[in-house]
Amino acid sequence: MLMSASDRAATLFYQPNGFRVLNPGTFVTCAVSGEAIPLEALRYWSVDRQEAYASPALASERLLGAK
């Protein structure tokens, strides 16, 4: 994904059924891969760890302690 200079990381508060934007931005960073995840594509996160994941496989990897 190409990002422009106006793109910046958002700060989110992750909740069980969604998230609240604390500081606006266009993406968050995956806690496992470091990949930028556009907010409109964000589907996987941990409420307990307050972190985002780029895919269900990466979420499982992190939550099961493989990494």
C-alpha positions, -999 to 999 in steps of 0.1 A, spaced: 0 0 0 13 34 -9 10 61 17 11 98 11 27 124 33 -7 133 48 -12 98 61 -5 93 98 -10 67 124 -42 69 145 -44 62 182 -74 40 190 -91 27 221 -101 -9 213 -135 -21 227 -153 -54 223 -175 -43 195 -155 -15 179 -130 11 186 -129 48 196 -105 72 178 -84 91 204 -61 108 178 -72 109 142 -52 92 115 -56 69 85 -40 37 97 -28 17 127 2 -6 129 -1 -43 132 15 -54 166 30 -86 150 40 -77 115 45 -39 117 22 -36 86 1 -4 83 -36 -13 85 -60 13 70 -88 21 95 -114 10 70 -98 -24 68 -92 -30 105 -111 -61 116 -88 -78 143 -77 -64 176 -72 -73 213 -92 -54 239 -69 -67 267 -37 -59 249 -50 -28 231 -33 -37 199 -43 -43 163 -36 -72 139 -35 -73 101 -51 -107 98 -68 -135 118 -36 -156 115 -15 -129 130 -40 -123 158 -40 -160 166 -2 -161 165 1 -132 190 -27 -143 213 -15 -179 214 20 -167 223 38 -180 192 56 -147 189 
